[in-house]
Amino acid sequence: MAEFSQKRGKRRDDEVLGSAVDFLLANARLVLGVGGAAVLGIATLAVKRVRPGWAGYTWGSQRTTGLGPAARPQEVGRTAQSWHLFLYPSNLVGFALSFVKAAQALDALMCLCLQLIDRATSPRDEDEAKGDTTCLEDSWKELSLLKATPCLQPRPPPAALSQPLSPLPPSPSAPEGPADDHPQMSPPCSSPAPLCLTFQEKLLAFERDHVTIPVAHVALAKQLAGDIALELQAYLRNKFPELPFGALVPSGPLYDGLQAGLADRVRLLVPLVLEPGLWSLVPGVDTVARDPRCWAVHRTQLEFRSRGSSPWDRFLVGGYLSSRALLELLRKALATSVNWPAIGSLLGCLIRPSVASEELLLEVQHEHLELNVAVLLAVTGTDAEDRLLLAWPLEGLAGNLWLQDLYPAEAARLRALDDHDMGTRRRLLLLLCGVCHSHPALSRLGRRHLTQVVLRLGEEEVDWAEAALGERFLQALELLISGLERASLPCHFNPGVNLFSSLREEEIDDIGYALYSGLQAPEWLL
């Protein structure tokens, strides 16, 4: 009976001690987290060292073998015997030594945690990362947890992710070559096109895309204009053999390098051969029209050469050669008498006269381009200054007068100024013509308006290099705006002529608003 009571007391002591250990280990894991789990592992190793056969205890407050209520008597006895051996003095000494080692391991583990926290919250360079990796390996070696696991390559720290990776070592199968002292550089990437262009660059791009005409198209347009001139000259000589027309000569911006796209017309001059001494020029301001733009062609020597002695006397109105009468004659001939389909098939294009326009226009359609040819009756070489007068559809009292054409003088002046300083005045004129032609409001500004602006700017001693082309463009807009505010744009070669006099007030307002908006944001005009 005494022996049974002794065994029962020992079993009760074992249960109390086991409950205490369960409580301590469970709370250690709860409070310490990862560190508690490590302490549990260390404590287990220490207990195993004291009693190698004790492996039936699990973490937590539940025991799967030996201590449950349904444990077999032999297992209960074995467990009690294990705790009984555990309480021997020699075993207590071993247990103390094990806990000393566990304390040392816990100290190393805490150092490791602090290092991990410090590494995660502070940027480091490569040298510090290598040093931390070595320190971590040493700490883990102290815990004897790397003996059975291979050493893995450490991941680079977050701060080093943006740095280029070191090149991989060459494979053994690769052929050996001379070692390169310098690191291999990746091929330079082509720089992307700039997203934001300056106004100068946009202006040059507009010139390249919308103003410049391909050389092949220029040659084709000149060939078509020359062929049409020959065919029309043959027709006039056959249709009106009594009227002395001169040789038809195509001219205009296309032949002077001032063609802004193919929208500009090719000028086909039909000169009238007047008898010397029978005709004189009278300024328009001295006539009843009082128009400084025009001239009158007066018939003289009527007392010596009676009316009818000149083939052009049939077109006299009040003693003056009427441009309107000649225009009507030529208009009817071009519209009804000329076989344009046959001429077009011969030249490989489609030609038809324009009925809507008051001018004598021929619309030419080719496979590669479209062309407008203006047929202009001209009077030349009748005075010492060699003025060029054109039969133009004028209104009012100036209907029978001849309009003075200043284009040859203006083109020659621009060419002389550019040749003097290698300037870009003609390029500026082409840009202005291209911009105004493509704008609905600015299309009312013709070449003659823009030429006067460029001539006025061109006479100034400023920088006319290509780099200053954008600045000159803006100055031209400012000059146009100032002229519109005064409703005045004097002609360069005839200051008495106001080129804005033909514009209505509404048109001036529309043009001025478009130019002012373009001056604030010039890219909108391109």
C-alpha positions as CSV (number, residue, x, y, z in Angstrom):
1,M,0.0,0.0,0.0
2,A,2.8,2.4,0.8
3,E,4.5,1.5,-2.5
4,F,1.3,2.3,-4.4
5,S,1.0,5.7,-2.6
6,Q,4.6,6.5,-3.4
7,K,4.0,5.8,-7.1
8,R,0.9,7.8,-7.1
9,G,2.6,10.8,-5.5
10,K,5.4,10.7,-8.1
11,R,2.8,10.6,-10.9
12,R,1.1,13.6,-9.4
13,D,4.4,15.5,-9.2
14,D,5.1,14.6,-12.9
15,E,1.7,15.9,-13.9
16,V,2.3,19.2,-12.0
17,L,5.7,19.6,-13.5
18,G,4.4,18.8,-17.0
19,S,1.6,21.3,-16.7
20,A,4.2,24.0,-15.5
21,V,6.4,23.3,-18.5
22,D,3.4,23.4,-20.8
23,F,2.4,26.8,-19.4
24,L,5.8,28.3,-19.7
25,L,6.4,27.0,-23.2
26,A,3.0,28.1,-24.5
27,N,3.3,31.6,-23.1
28,A,6.9,31.9,-24.3
29,R,5.7,31.1,-27.8
30,L,2.8,33.6,-27.5
31,V,4.9,36.5,-26.1
32,L,8.1,36.0,-28.0
33,G,6.7,35.0,-31.4
34,V,9.5,33.8,-33.7
35,G,12.0,34.1,-30.9
36,G,9.7,31.9,-28.7
37,A,9.5,29.3,-31.4
38,A,13.3,29.2,-31.5
39,V,13.5,28.9,-27.7
40,L,11.1,26.0,-27.8
41,G,13.3,24.3,-30.4
42,I,16.4,24.8,-28.3
43,A,14.6,23.6,-25.2
44,T,13.5,20.5,-27.0
45,L,17.1,19.8,-28.1
46,A,18.2,20.3,-24.5
47,V,15.6,17.9,-23.1
48,K,16.4,15.3,-25.8
49,R,20.0,15.6,-24.7
50,V,18.9,14.8,-21.2
51,R,16.6,12.0,-22.2
52,P,17.0,10.8,-25.8
53,G,14.0,8.5,-25.6
54,W,11.5,11.3,-24.8
55,A,10.1,12.3,-28.1
56,G,6.4,11.9,-27.5
57,Y,5.8,15.4,-26.3
58,T,4.2,17.9,-28.7
59,W,4.1,21.7,-28.6
60,G,1.3,23.2,-26.7
61,S,-0.8,22.1,-23.8
62,Q,-1.9,18.7,-25.4
63,R,0.2,15.5,-25.4
64,T,-0.5,12.9,-27.9
65,T,1.3,10.0,-26.2
66,G,2.1,9.1,-22.6
67,L,0.2,11.9,-20.7
68,G,-3.4,11.7,-22.1
69,P,-6.3,10.3,-20.1
70,A,-6.3,7.2,-22.3
71,A,-2.6,6.5,-22.0
72,R,-1.6,2.9,-21.5
73,P,-0.1,1.9,-18.1
74,Q,3.3,1.0,-19.7
75,E,3.5,4.4,-21.4
76,V,2.6,6.2,-18.2
77,G,5.2,4.3,-16.3
78,R,7.8,5.1,-19.0
79,T,7.0,8.8,-18.8
80,A,7.1,8.9,-15.1
81,Q,10.4,7.1,-15.2
82,S,11.7,9.7,-17.7
83,W,10.7,12.6,-15.3
84,H,12.2,10.7,-12.4
85,L,15.5,10.4,-14.2
86,F,15.2,14.0,-15.2
87,L,15.1,15.1,-11.6
88,Y,18.4,13.4,-10.7
89,P,21.3,15.9,-9.8
90,S,23.4,14.8,-12.7
91,N,20.5,15.4,-15.1
92,L,19.8,18.7,-13.5
93,V,23.5,19.8,-14.1
94,G,23.1,18.8,-17.8
95,F,19.8,20.6,-18.0
96,A,21.4,23.8,-16.6
97,L,24.3,23.5,-19.0
98,S,21.8,23.1,-21.8
99,F,19.9,26.3,-20.7
100,V,23.2,28.2,-20.6
101,K,23.7,27.3,-24.3
102,A,20.1,28.1,-25.0
103,A,20.6,31.6,-23.5
104,Q,23.7,32.1,-25.6
105,A,21.7,31.0,-28.7
106,L,18.9,33.3,-27.7
107,D,21.3,36.2,-27.5
108,A,22.6,35.4,-30.9
109,L,19.1,35.2,-32.2
110,M,18.2,38.6,-30.8
111,C,21.3,40.1,-32.5
112,L,20.2,38.5,-35.7
113,C,16.7,40.0,-35.5
114,L,18.1,43.5,-34.8
115,Q,20.4,43.2,-37.8
116,L,17.5,42.2,-40.0
117,I,15.4,45.1,-38.9
118,D,18.3,47.5,-39.4
119,R,19.0,46.1,-42.9
120,A,15.3,46.5,-43.9
121,T,15.0,50.1,-42.7
122,S,18.2,51.6,-43.9
123,P,19.8,51.8,-47.5
124,R,23.1,50.2,-47.9
125,D,25.8,49.8,-50.5
126,E,27.3,46.6,-51.8
127,D,30.1,46.4,-49.3
128,E,27.7,46.7,-46.3
129,A,25.4,44.1,-47.9
130,K,28.3,41.7,-48.2
131,G,29.4,42.4,-44.6
132,D,25.8,41.8,-43.3
133,T,25.6,38.6,-45.2
134,T,28.8,37.3,-43.7
135,C,27.6,38.3,-40.2
136,L,24.3,36.6,-40.7
137,E,26.0,33.4,-41.8
138,D,28.2,33.5,-38.8
139,S,25.2,34.0,-36.6
140,W,23.3,31.1,-38.1
141,K,26.5,28.9,-37.8
142,E,26.5,29.6,-34.1
143,L,22.9,28.2,-34.0
144,S,24.1,25.1,-35.9
145,L,21.2,25.4,-38.3
146,L,23.3,25.6,-41.5
147,K,25.0,22.3,-41.1
148,A,22.5,20.3,-43.1
149,T,21.3,23.0,-45.5
150,P,23.3,24.3,-48.6
151,C,24.2,28.0,-48.7
152,L,21.9,29.9,-51.0
153,Q,22.9,33.0,-53.0
154,P,21.6,36.1,-51.0
155,R,19.1,38.3,-52.7
156,P,20.2,41.8,-53.5
157,P,18.9,44.5,-51.1
158,P,16.1,46.8,-52.4
159,A,18.5,49.7,-52.7
160,A,20.6,47.8,-55.2
161,L,17.7,46.8,-57.5
162,S,18.2,49.9,-59.7
163,Q,21.9,49.2,-60.1
164,P,23.1,47.2,-63.1
165,L,23.7,43.5,-62.4
166,S,27.2,42.3,-62.7
167,P,27.9,40.2,-65.9
168,L,27.6,36.5,-65.5
169,P,30.8,34.5,-65.7
170,P,31.5,33.0,-69.1
171,S,30.3,29.4,-69.7
172,P,33.0,26.7,-69.9
173,S,32.0,25.8,-73.4
174,A,32.5,29.4,-74.7
175,P,35.8,30.0,-76.6
176,E,38.5,31.7,-74.7
177,G,39.6,35.0,-76.0
178,P,41.7,37.9,-74.9
179,A,40.5,39.4,-71.7
180,D,39.0,42.9,-72.0
181,D,40.1,45.3,-69.3
182,H,37.1,47.5,-69.8
183,P,33.6,46.3,-68.8
184,Q,31.4,45.5,-71.8
185,M,29.0,48.3,-72.5
186,S,25.6,47.9,-73.9
187,P,25.0,49.4,-77.4
188,P,23.8,53.0,-77.1
189,C,20.0,53.3,-77.7
190,S,19.0,55.8,-80.3
191,S,17.6,58.9,-78.7
192,P,13.8,59.3,-79.3
193,A,12.5,62.2,-81.3
194,P,11.9,65.3,-79.2
195,L,8.2,65.6,-78.2
196,C,8.3,69.4,-78.1
197,L,9.6,71.3,-81.1
198,T,10.5,74.9,-81.3
199,F,8.6,77.2,-83.6
200,Q,11.6,77.5,-85.8
201,E,11.7,73.7,-86.2
202,K,7.9,73.5,-86.9
203,L,8.3,76.3,-89.5
204,L,11.0,74.4,-91.3
205,A,8.9,71.3,-91.2
206,F,5.9,73.1,-92.7
207,E,8.2,74.5,-95.4
208,R,9.4,71.0,-96.2
209,D,6.0,69.3,-96.2
210,H,3.7,72.0,-97.7
211,V,5.7,74.6,-99.5
212,T,8.6,73.0,-101.2
213,I,7.7,71.4,-104.6
214,P,9.5,68.3,-105.8
215,V,11.9,69.0,-108.6
216,A,10.2,66.4,-110.8
217,H,6.9,68.2,-110.4
218,V,8.5,71.6,-111.2
219,A,9.9,70.2,-114.4
220,L,6.6,68.6,-115.4
221,A,4.7,71.8,-114.7
222,K,7.1,73.8,-116.9
223,Q,6.9,71.3,-119.7
224,L,3.1,71.4,-119.6
225,A,3.0,75.2,-119.5
226,G,5.4,75.5,-122.5
227,D,3.4,73.0,-124.6
228,I,0.1,74.8,-123.9
229,A,1.8,78.1,-124.8
230,L,2.8,76.7,-128.2
231,E,-0.6,75.2,-128.9
232,L,-2.4,78.5,-127.9
233,Q,0.0,80.6,-130.0
234,A,-0.7,78.5,-133.1
235,Y,-4.4,78.8,-132.5
236,L,-4.3,82.6,-132.2
237,R,-2.3,83.0,-135.4
238,N,-4.7,80.8,-137.2
239,K,-7.9,82.4,-135.7
240,F,-6.8,86.0,-135.8
241,P,-4.2,86.4,-138.4
242,E,-4.8,90.1,-138.7
243,L,-3.9,90.7,-135.0
244,P,-0.1,90.8,-134.4
245,F,0.3,88.8,-131.2
246,G,3.8,88.2,-130.0
247,A,5.4,85.0,-128.8
248,L,3.6,83.5,-125.8
249,V,6.0,83.2,-122.9
250,P,5.2,81.3,-119.7
251,S,6.4,83.1,-116.6
252,G,5.6,83.7,-113.0
253,P,6.7,82.4,-109.5
254,L,7.2,78.9,-110.9
255,Y,10.1,80.2,-113.1
256,D,11.5,82.5,-110.4
257,G,11.7,80.0,-107.6
258,L,8.8,81.7,-105.7
259,Q,6.1,79.0,-106.2
260,A,4.5,78.1,-102.9
261,G,3.0,74.8,-103.8
262,L,1.2,74.2,-107.1
263,A,-1.7,76.4,-106.0
264,D,0.0,79.5,-107.6
265,R,-0.9,80.2,-111.2
266,V,1.5,80.0,-114.1
267,R,1.4,83.2,-116.0
268,L,1.1,82.9,-119.7
269,L,1.6,86.3,-121.3
270,V,0.0,87.1,-124.6
271,P,1.8,90.3,-125.7
272,L,0.3,92.7,-128.1
273,V,2.6,94.1,-130.8
274,L,1.7,97.8,-131.0
275,E,3.0,100.1,-133.8
276,P,5.7,102.5,-132.5
277,G,4.7,106.1,-132.5
278,L,0.9,105.4,-132.6
279,W,0.4,104.6,-128.9
280,S,1.3,106.4,-125.7
281,L,0.8,105.6,-122.0
282,V,-1.2,107.9,-119.7
283,P,-1.1,107.5,-115.9
284,G,-4.4,106.4,-114.4
285,V,-4.5,109.4,-112.0
286,D,-4.7,111.7,-115.1
287,T,-7.8,109.9,-116.4
288,V,-11.4,110.1,-115.2
289,A,-10.9,107.0,-113.2
290,R,-8.2,108.6,-111.0
291,D,-6.7,105.2,-110.3
292,P,-3.0,105.1,-109.5
293,R,-2.7,101.4,-110.2
294,C,-3.6,101.7,-113.9
295,W,-2.5,103.2,-117.1
296,A,-4.4,104.1,-120.3
297,V,-3.1,103.2,-123.8
298,H,-3.9,106.3,-125.9
299,R,-4.1,106.3,-129.7
300,T,-2.0,109.1,-131.2
301,Q,-1.2,110.5,-134.6
302,L,-4.8,110.3,-135.8
303,E,-4.2,113.3,-138.1
304,F,-1.4,111.4,-139.9
305,R,-2.6,107.8,-139.4
306,S,-6.3,107.7,-139.6
307,R,-8.4,105.4,-137.5
308,G,-8.4,101.9,-138.9
309,S,-4.8,102.0,-140.1
310,S,-3.8,99.9,-137.1
311,P,-5.3,96.4,-136.5
312,W,-5.9,97.4,-132.9
313,D,-8.1,100.4,-133.8
314,R,-11.2,98.1,-133.7
315,F,-10.8,97.9,-129.9
316,L,-10.7,101.7,-129.3
317,V,-13.1,103.2,-126.7
318,G,-12.9,107.0,-126.6
319,G,-9.5,107.1,-128.2
320,Y,-8.0,104.5,-125.8
321,L,-7.2,100.9,-126.3
322,S,-9.8,99.0,-124.3
323,S,-8.6,96.1,-122.2
324,R,-12.2,94.9,-121.6
325,A,-12.9,94.5,-125.3
326,L,-9.8,92.4,-125.8
327,L,-10.6,90.3,-122.8
328,E,-14.1,89.5,-124.1
329,L,-12.7,88.5,-127.5
330,L,-10.1,86.2,-126.0
331,R,-12.6,84.7,-123.5
332,K,-15.0,83.7,-126.2
333,A,-12.3,82.1,-128.2
334,L,-10.9,80.1,-125.3
335,A,-14.3,78.9,-124.2
336,T,-15.9,78.0,-127.5
337,S,-13.3,77.8,-130.3
338,V,-10.3,76.0,-128.9
339,N,-10.4,72.2,-129.1
340,W,-9.0,71.6,-125.6
341,P,-9.9,67.9,-125.4
342,A,-7.7,67.3,-128.5
343,I,-4.8,69.4,-127.1
344,G,-5.1,67.7,-123.8
345,S,-5.0,64.2,-125.3
346,L,-2.0,65.2,-127.2
347,L,-0.2,66.5,-124.1
348,G,-1.4,63.6,-121.9
349,C,-3.6,65.7,-119.6
350,L,-7.0,67.2,-119.2
351,I,-7.5,70.9,-120.0
352,R,-10.6,73.0,-119.6
353,P,-11.2,76.7,-119.3
354,S,-12.6,78.1,-116.0
355,V,-16.0,79.5,-116.5
356,A,-16.6,80.9,-113.0
357,S,-13.5,83.1,-112.9
358,E,-13.5,86.6,-114.4
359,E,-9.9,86.0,-115.4
360,L,-8.8,83.8,-118.3
361,L,-7.9,80.6,-116.5
362,L,-7.1,77.2,-117.8
363,E,-7.4,74.2,-115.4
364,V,-4.9,71.5,-116.1
365,Q,-5.2,68.1,-114.6
366,H,-2.3,65.6,-115.0
367,E,-1.7,62.2,-113.5
368,H,0.8,63.6,-111.1
369,L,-0.3,67.2,-110.5
370,E,-2.9,69.9,-111.0
371,L,-2.0,73.2,-112.5
372,N,-3.7,76.6,-113.2
373,V,-2.6,78.6,-116.1
374,A,-3.6,82.3,-116.3
375,V,-3.7,83.7,-119.8
376,L,-2.8,87.4,-119.6
377,L,-3.0,89.9,-122.4
378,A,0.0,92.3,-122.0
379,V,1.3,95.5,-123.4
380,T,5.0,95.9,-123.2
381,G,7.8,98.2,-124.5
382,T,5.7,101.2,-125.2
383,D,7.9,103.7,-123.2
384,A,11.4,104.2,-121.9
385,E,10.7,102.5,-118.5
386,D,9.5,99.3,-120.2
387,R,6.4,99.0,-118.1
388,L,4.3,95.8,-118.1
389,L,0.6,96.4,-118.4
390,L,-2.0,93.7,-118.1
391,A,-5.6,93.4,-119.3
392,W,-7.3,92.8,-116.0
393,P,-11.1,92.7,-115.2
394,L,-11.4,96.0,-113.4
395,E,-14.6,97.6,-112.3
396,G,-16.1,101.1,-112.7
397,L,-14.4,103.8,-114.7
398,A,-11.2,101.8,-114.7
399,G,-12.7,99.0,-116.7
400,N,-11.0,100.0,-119.9
401,L,-7.6,100.7,-118.3
402,W,-4.6,98.5,-118.1
403,L,-3.3,97.3,-114.7
404,Q,0.4,97.9,-114.1
405,D,2.1,94.6,-113.2
406,L,4.9,95.1,-110.6
407,Y,5.7,91.4,-110.2
408,P,8.9,91.4,-112.3
409,A,10.3,94.3,-110.4
410,E,9.4,92.8,-107.0
411,A,10.9,89.4,-107.9
412,A,14.1,91.0,-109.2
413,R,14.4,93.2,-106.0
414,L,14.0,90.2,-103.7
415,R,16.6,88.2,-105.6
416,A,19.1,91.1,-105.5
417,L,18.6,91.4,-101.7
418,D,19.1,87.7,-101.0
419,D,22.1,87.5,-103.3
420,H,23.7,90.4,-101.4
421,D,23.6,88.8,-97.9
422,M,22.6,85.2,-98.7
423,G,19.3,85.9,-97.0
424,T,16.0,84.1,-96.7
425,R,13.6,86.8,-97.9
426,R,12.2,84.6,-100.7
427,R,11.8,81.7,-98.4
428,L,9.8,83.9,-96.0
429,L,7.6,84.9,-98.8
430,L,6.9,81.3,-99.7
431,L,6.1,80.5,-96.1
432,L,3.7,83.4,-95.8
433,C,2.0,82.4,-99.0
434,G,1.7,78.8,-97.9
435,V,0.2,79.7,-94.5
436,C,-2.3,82.2,-95.9
437,H,-3.4,79.9,-98.7
438,S,-4.3,77.1,-96.3
439,H,-6.1,79.4,-93.8
440,P,-9.8,80.2,-94.5
441,A,-9.6,83.8,-93.2
442,L,-6.0,84.6,-94.4
443,S,-6.7,83.4,-97.9
444,R,-7.9,86.9,-98.8
445,L,-4.3,88.0,-98.5
446,G,-2.8,87.5,-101.9
447,R,0.8,87.3,-103.1
448,R,0.9,91.0,-103.8
449,H,0.0,91.9,-100.2
450,L,2.6,89.5,-98.7
451,T,5.3,90.6,-101.2
452,Q,5.0,94.2,-100.0
453,V,5.5,93.1,-96.4
454,V,8.6,91.1,-97.2
455,L,10.1,93.9,-99.3
456,R,9.6,96.3,-96.5
457,L,11.2,94.0,-94.0
458,G,13.9,93.0,-96.5
459,E,15.2,96.5,-96.8
460,E,16.1,96.6,-93.1
461,E,19.6,95.7,-92.0
462,V,18.7,92.7,-89.8
463,D,19.8,89.1,-89.6
464,W,18.3,87.2,-92.6
465,A,20.0,83.8,-91.9
466,E,18.0,80.7,-91.7
467,A,18.3,80.6,-87.9
468,A,16.3,83.9,-87.7
469,L,13.6,82.8,-90.1
470,G,11.0,82.2,-87.3
471,E,11.7,85.7,-85.9
472,R,11.3,87.3,-89.3
473,F,8.0,85.4,-89.7
474,L,6.6,86.9,-86.5
475,Q,7.8,90.3,-87.6
476,A,5.9,90.0,-90.8
477,L,2.7,89.1,-88.9
478,E,3.2,92.2,-86.7
479,L,3.6,94.4,-89.8
480,L,0.5,93.0,-91.3
481,I,-1.5,93.6,-88.1
482,S,-0.3,97.2,-87.9
483,G,-1.2,97.8,-91.5
484,L,-4.7,96.3,-90.9
485,E,-5.2,98.6,-87.9
486,R,-4.6,101.6,-90.3
487,A,-6.3,99.8,-93.2
488,S,-3.2,100.8,-95.2
489,L,-0.5,98.8,-97.0
490,P,1.4,101.1,-99.4
491,C,3.0,99.5,-102.5
492,H,6.8,99.3,-102.4
493,F,7.3,100.7,-105.9
494,N,4.2,102.9,-106.0
495,P,3.5,104.4,-102.5
496,G,0.4,106.0,-103.8
497,V,-1.3,102.6,-104.2
498,N,-3.0,101.2,-101.0
499,L,-3.3,97.4,-101.4
500,F,-5.8,97.2,-98.6
501,S,-8.2,99.5,-100.3
502,S,-10.0,96.6,-102.0
503,L,-10.8,94.9,-98.7
504,R,-14.1,95.4,-96.9
505,E,-14.2,96.3,-93.2
506,E,-15.5,92.8,-92.3
507,E,-12.7,91.2,-94.2
508,I,-10.2,93.4,-92.4
509,D,-11.6,92.4,-89.0
510,D,-11.5,88.7,-89.9
511,I,-7.9,88.9,-91.1
512,G,-6.8,90.9,-88.2
513,Y,-8.3,88.6,-85.6
514,A,-6.7,85.5,-87.4
515,L,-3.3,87.2,-87.4
516,Y,-3.5,88.4,-83.8
517,S,-4.4,84.9,-82.7
518,G,-1.6,83.5,-84.8
519,L,0.8,85.9,-83.2
520,Q,-0.1,84.7,-79.7
521,A,0.2,81.0,-80.8
522,P,2.0,80.9,-84.2
523,E,2.0,77.1,-84.2
524,W,-1.8,77.2,-84.9
525,L,-1.1,78.8,-88.3
526,L,1.1,75.9,-89.5
